[in-house]
Amino acid sequence: MAEGYKDFIAGTIGGFSGKLLDYPFDTVKVLLQTQNSLSQSAPSASASAAVSPAVRSAAAAGAESAPASPVYRGAIHCLTHTVETRGFLSLYQGLSSPLLGSMAENAVLFLIYGEAKRLMGERPGEKDLSLLQLAMAGGVAGGIASFALNPFEVIKVQMQVMNSAASSSAKGAARKYNGVLDCVLQTVRNEGIVKGLYRGQSSLLIREIPGNFCWYGVYEGVCLTQIPEGGTKRDLGISTHLLGGAAAGVAYWTAFYPADTVGSQMRANPKYASRGFIEIFLDIYKKEGWLGLYRGWGITAIRAAPAHALIFAMYEQTMGLFRRFDPETEDFLDRRSGSISHSS
């Protein structure tokens, strides 16, 4: 089996495992980031009819000049409110799209990461890459993988926001989408593939390139510090993979979190659909300051540690199974394990 396919399969398994653990917290993050678009939603027909045109006009003018009041007081309130009003399983609303997206993203990430290292001159057992070069390979992988990830991000955000909007509206209110497939079909039909499924691609690139530079750089750096004297990366145990993955996850989301906030608004808030990254960034900053751009970062960092620890651990364990049952892989990894050694 070619080494690229093994990286692809191991990355798929890692992405699947991490997303199952991560998704409820991701839902909370998106709801916190997009809550102002929910609070600006139109009132119900009955409520609107009871208000005079003059009052409605004045209210609309005021809404343009002043930021909307937050729907949630914080991450804990968002989590408990969602569970109380929609049930625990609502935290997994739209899971199929991001689950597939996470599997695709991590499969492509680990595949491109391996290929990027080869193109940068890595020769297992012959030529090693520096930690900076490994991080640069991660940035390249992140940029390429973002094109596979963005359509799943668009659908995920729309499903999550729809769920929250339904919980805030009158009971029995019509839902915009009947499911993930209906969401995809409506998005493509109304906006097209490029403008619909690739909405917010610029923000994703800005997030993924520095994010994965830090993701792989921190992971490889932690592994480097844990290699025993005279040993190789293959001597590391699962505890190191978990530690490195946890640190990498926090670094990934800290690298440029505002890009994710802008991306969520581009995908969920209709008024931002045709506006550029810089314009939306400045608009959020003007209305809410840095707090608005970093809303949801705390729960994101907390959730990232165990989820990303699981991604790397499952990836390394899967590669370990390939090594055990495929002599060709064992020989390859014997050579590759010298690419990061204690003495490098």
C-alpha positions as CSV (number, residue, x, y, z in Angstrom):
1,M,0.0,0.0,0.0
2,A,1.5,3.4,-1.0
3,E,2.4,5.6,1.9
4,G,0.1,8.4,0.8
5,Y,-2.9,6.1,1.0
6,K,-2.0,5.1,4.6
7,D,-1.7,8.7,5.6
8,F,-5.1,9.3,4.0
9,I,-6.8,6.4,5.8
10,A,-5.2,7.2,9.2
11,G,-6.2,10.8,8.8
12,T,-9.8,9.8,8.0
13,I,-10.0,7.7,11.2
14,G,-8.4,10.5,13.3
15,G,-10.9,13.1,11.9
16,F,-13.9,10.9,12.5
17,S,-12.9,10.3,16.1
18,G,-12.1,13.9,16.9
19,K,-15.3,15.3,15.4
20,L,-17.6,13.0,17.4
21,L,-16.0,14.3,20.6
22,D,-15.8,17.9,19.4
23,Y,-19.1,18.7,17.7
24,P,-21.4,19.7,20.6
25,F,-18.8,22.3,21.6
26,D,-18.5,23.5,18.0
27,T,-22.2,24.1,17.9
28,V,-21.9,26.3,21.0
29,K,-19.0,28.2,19.4
30,V,-21.0,28.9,16.2
31,L,-24.1,30.0,18.1
32,L,-22.0,32.4,20.2
33,Q,-20.3,33.8,17.1
34,T,-23.5,34.3,15.1
35,Q,-25.9,35.2,17.9
36,N,-26.3,38.9,16.8
37,S,-27.6,37.7,13.5
38,L,-30.2,35.7,15.4
39,S,-31.2,38.6,17.6
40,Q,-31.7,40.8,14.5
41,S,-34.1,38.3,13.0
42,A,-37.5,39.5,12.0
43,P,-40.3,39.3,14.6
44,S,-43.2,36.9,14.1
45,A,-46.1,37.9,11.9
46,S,-48.5,38.4,14.7
47,A,-46.1,40.6,16.7
48,S,-45.3,42.6,13.6
49,A,-49.0,43.2,12.8
50,A,-49.6,44.6,16.3
51,V,-46.9,47.4,15.8
52,S,-47.7,50.5,13.8
53,P,-45.7,51.3,10.6
54,A,-44.1,54.3,12.3
55,V,-42.8,52.3,15.2
56,R,-41.5,49.6,12.9
57,S,-39.7,52.2,10.8
58,A,-38.1,53.7,13.9
59,A,-37.1,50.3,15.2
60,A,-35.5,49.4,11.9
61,A,-33.5,52.6,11.9
62,G,-32.3,52.0,15.4
63,A,-31.3,48.5,14.6
64,E,-29.0,49.8,11.9
65,S,-27.2,52.2,14.2
66,A,-26.8,50.1,17.4
67,P,-25.5,46.5,17.8
68,A,-28.0,43.9,18.9
69,S,-28.2,42.6,22.4
70,P,-26.4,39.2,22.8
71,V,-28.7,36.2,23.0
72,Y,-26.4,34.3,25.3
73,R,-24.6,35.5,28.4
74,G,-21.7,33.1,27.7
75,A,-20.7,29.6,26.7
76,I,-22.3,27.8,29.7
77,H,-25.6,29.7,29.2
78,C,-25.6,28.9,25.5
79,L,-25.0,25.2,26.2
80,T,-27.7,24.9,28.9
81,H,-30.2,27.0,27.0
82,T,-29.8,24.9,23.9
83,V,-30.2,21.7,25.8
84,E,-33.2,22.9,27.7
85,T,-35.1,24.3,24.7
86,R,-34.1,21.8,22.0
87,G,-32.7,18.8,23.8
88,F,-29.2,17.3,24.1
89,L,-29.3,15.8,20.6
90,S,-29.8,19.3,19.1
91,L,-26.1,19.8,19.9
92,Y,-25.5,17.3,17.1
93,Q,-27.8,19.0,14.6
94,G,-26.2,18.8,11.1
95,L,-23.5,16.4,12.3
96,S,-23.3,14.4,9.1
97,S,-21.9,17.4,7.1
98,P,-19.0,18.3,9.5
99,L,-18.3,14.6,10.2
100,L,-17.7,14.0,6.6
101,G,-15.9,17.3,6.4
102,S,-13.6,16.5,9.3
103,M,-12.8,13.1,7.8
104,A,-12.1,14.6,4.4
105,E,-10.1,17.5,5.9
106,N,-7.8,15.3,8.0
107,A,-7.4,12.7,5.3
108,V,-6.2,15.5,2.9
109,L,-4.2,17.2,5.6
110,F,-2.1,14.2,6.5
111,L,-1.8,13.2,2.8
112,I,-0.6,16.6,1.7
113,Y,1.6,17.1,4.8
114,G,3.5,13.9,3.9
115,E,3.8,15.0,0.2
116,A,4.9,18.5,1.1
117,K,7.6,17.2,3.3
118,R,8.9,15.0,0.5
119,L,8.8,18.0,-2.0
120,M,10.7,20.0,0.6
121,G,13.5,17.5,0.5
122,E,12.8,15.1,3.3
123,R,14.5,11.7,2.8
124,P,13.8,9.3,5.6
125,G,17.0,8.1,7.1
126,E,19.0,10.5,4.9
127,K,17.9,14.1,5.1
128,D,15.8,15.6,8.0
129,L,13.6,18.7,8.0
130,S,13.9,21.4,10.6
131,L,11.0,22.1,12.9
132,L,10.3,25.3,10.9
133,Q,10.2,23.4,7.7
134,L,7.8,20.9,9.2
135,A,5.5,23.7,10.3
136,M,5.7,25.3,6.8
137,A,4.7,21.9,5.3
138,G,1.7,22.0,7.7
139,G,0.7,25.5,6.5
140,V,0.8,24.3,2.9
141,A,-1.4,21.3,3.8
142,G,-3.8,23.5,5.6
143,G,-4.2,25.9,2.6
144,I,-4.9,23.0,0.2
145,A,-7.2,21.2,2.6
146,S,-9.3,24.3,3.1
147,F,-10.8,23.8,-0.4
148,A,-12.1,20.4,0.6
149,L,-13.4,21.6,3.9
150,N,-15.2,24.8,3.1
151,P,-18.5,23.3,1.5
152,F,-18.9,21.2,4.7
153,E,-18.3,24.3,6.9
154,V,-21.0,26.3,5.0
155,I,-23.6,23.5,5.5
156,K,-22.6,22.9,9.1
157,V,-23.0,26.6,10.1
158,Q,-26.4,27.0,8.3
159,M,-27.8,23.9,10.0
160,Q,-26.5,24.9,13.5
161,V,-27.9,28.5,13.1
162,M,-31.2,27.2,11.8
163,N,-31.5,25.0,14.9
164,S,-30.9,28.0,17.2
165,A,-33.3,30.2,15.3
166,A,-36.0,27.6,15.5
167,S,-35.6,27.4,19.3
168,S,-35.9,31.2,19.5
169,S,-39.0,31.5,17.4
170,A,-42.6,30.6,18.1
171,K,-43.3,26.9,18.6
172,G,-44.1,25.2,15.3
173,A,-42.4,27.8,13.2
174,A,-41.3,26.5,9.8
175,R,-37.8,25.2,9.5
176,K,-35.7,26.5,6.5
177,Y,-34.2,23.1,5.7
178,N,-35.5,19.6,6.1
179,G,-32.1,18.2,6.5
180,V,-28.5,18.3,5.4
181,L,-29.2,17.2,1.8
182,D,-32.0,19.8,1.5
183,C,-29.6,22.5,2.8
184,V,-27.1,21.6,0.1
185,L,-29.6,21.5,-2.7
186,Q,-31.2,24.9,-1.6
187,T,-27.8,26.5,-1.3
188,V,-26.6,25.4,-4.7
189,R,-30.0,26.2,-6.3
190,N,-30.2,29.7,-4.8
191,E,-26.5,30.8,-4.8
192,G,-24.6,28.4,-7.0
193,I,-21.6,26.2,-6.1
194,V,-18.9,28.9,-5.9
195,K,-20.9,31.6,-4.2
196,G,-22.9,29.2,-2.1
197,L,-20.7,26.3,-1.0
198,Y,-17.5,28.4,-1.1
199,R,-18.8,31.3,0.7
200,G,-16.2,32.4,3.3
201,Q,-13.3,30.6,1.5
202,S,-11.0,33.6,2.1
203,S,-11.6,33.5,5.8
204,L,-11.0,29.8,5.9
205,L,-7.6,30.2,4.1
206,I,-6.6,32.9,6.6
207,R,-7.5,30.5,9.4
208,E,-6.1,27.3,8.0
209,I,-2.7,28.3,6.8
210,P,-1.4,29.9,10.1
211,G,-3.5,27.5,12.1
212,N,-2.0,24.3,10.5
213,F,1.5,25.9,10.6
214,C,1.0,26.0,14.4
215,W,-0.9,22.7,14.5
216,Y,1.9,20.6,13.0
217,G,4.7,22.8,14.4
218,V,3.6,22.5,18.0
219,Y,2.8,18.7,17.7
220,E,6.2,17.9,16.1
221,G,7.9,20.2,18.7
222,V,6.3,18.4,21.6
223,C,7.3,15.0,20.1
224,L,10.8,16.3,19.7
225,T,11.1,17.2,23.4
226,Q,9.8,13.8,24.5
227,I,12.1,11.5,22.4
228,P,14.5,9.7,24.7
229,E,18.3,10.1,24.3
230,G,19.4,8.0,21.4
231,G,15.9,7.2,20.4
232,T,13.5,8.1,17.6
233,K,10.0,9.3,17.2
234,R,8.9,5.7,16.9
235,D,9.8,5.2,20.6
236,L,7.1,7.6,21.7
237,G,3.9,6.3,23.4
238,I,0.3,7.3,23.1
239,S,0.6,9.7,26.1
240,T,3.0,11.9,24.1
241,H,0.7,11.8,21.1
242,L,-2.2,12.9,23.3
243,L,-0.1,15.7,24.9
244,G,1.2,16.9,21.6
245,G,-2.2,16.8,20.0
246,A,-3.8,18.7,22.9
247,A,-1.2,21.4,22.7
248,A,-1.5,21.6,18.9
249,G,-5.3,22.0,19.1
250,V,-5.1,25.0,21.4
251,A,-2.3,26.5,19.2
252,Y,-4.4,26.0,16.0
253,W,-7.4,27.9,17.4
254,T,-5.3,30.6,19.0
255,A,-3.3,31.4,15.8
256,F,-6.0,33.6,14.2
257,Y,-9.4,32.9,15.8
258,P,-11.0,36.1,14.4
259,A,-10.8,34.6,10.9
260,D,-13.2,31.9,12.1
261,T,-15.6,34.4,13.6
262,V,-15.6,36.3,10.3
263,G,-16.1,33.1,8.4
264,S,-19.1,32.0,10.6
265,Q,-20.7,35.4,9.9
266,M,-20.1,35.2,6.2
267,R,-21.8,31.7,6.1
268,A,-24.7,32.4,8.4
269,N,-25.6,36.1,8.2
270,P,-27.3,37.2,4.9
271,K,-26.2,40.8,5.2
272,Y,-22.5,39.7,5.1
273,A,-23.0,37.2,2.2
274,S,-21.6,39.6,-0.5
275,R,-19.1,41.5,1.6
276,G,-15.3,40.9,1.8
277,F,-13.3,39.6,4.7
278,I,-11.7,42.9,5.7
279,E,-15.0,44.8,5.5
280,I,-16.7,42.2,7.8
281,F,-13.7,42.1,10.2
282,L,-13.8,45.9,10.6
283,D,-17.6,45.9,10.9
284,I,-17.5,43.4,13.8
285,Y,-14.6,45.2,15.4
286,K,-16.3,48.6,15.1
287,K,-19.6,47.3,16.7
288,E,-18.2,44.8,19.3
289,G,-14.5,45.3,19.6
290,W,-12.0,42.5,20.1
291,L,-14.5,40.7,22.4
292,G,-16.8,40.3,19.4
293,L,-14.0,38.8,17.3
294,Y,-12.9,36.4,20.0
295,R,-16.4,35.4,21.2
296,G,-16.5,31.7,21.7
297,W,-12.7,31.3,21.9
298,G,-12.7,30.0,25.5
299,I,-14.9,27.0,24.8
300,T,-13.2,26.4,21.5
301,A,-9.8,26.1,23.2
302,I,-11.2,23.9,25.9
303,R,-12.8,21.6,23.4
304,A,-9.8,21.6,21.1
305,A,-7.4,20.0,23.6
306,P,-9.2,16.6,23.9
307,A,-10.5,16.5,20.3
308,H,-7.2,17.2,18.7
309,A,-5.4,14.9,21.1
310,L,-7.7,12.1,19.9
311,I,-7.1,13.0,16.2
312,F,-3.3,12.6,16.5
313,A,-3.5,9.6,18.8
314,M,-5.8,7.8,16.4
315,Y,-3.7,8.7,13.5
316,E,-0.5,7.4,15.1
317,Q,-2.3,4.3,16.4
318,T,-3.6,3.5,12.9
319,M,-0.2,4.0,11.4
320,G,1.1,1.6,14.1
321,L,-1.4,-1.0,12.9
322,F,-0.1,-0.6,9.3
323,R,3.4,-1.0,10.6
324,R,2.5,-4.2,12.5
325,F,0.7,-5.9,9.6
326,D,2.6,-4.5,6.6
327,P,6.4,-5.2,6.6
328,E,6.8,-2.6,3.8
329,T,5.3,0.1,6.1
330,E,7.5,-1.1,9.0
331,D,10.6,-0.7,6.9
332,F,9.5,2.7,5.7
333,L,8.7,3.9,9.2
334,D,11.9,2.6,10.5
335,R,13.6,5.0,8.1
336,R,11.1,7.8,8.6
337,S,11.3,7.7,12.4
338,G,14.7,9.2,12.2
339,S,13.3,12.3,10.6
340,I,12.7,13.8,14.1
341,S,15.2,12.5,16.6
342,H,16.3,13.7,20.0
343,S,19.6,14.9,18.5
344,S,18.1,16.9,15.7
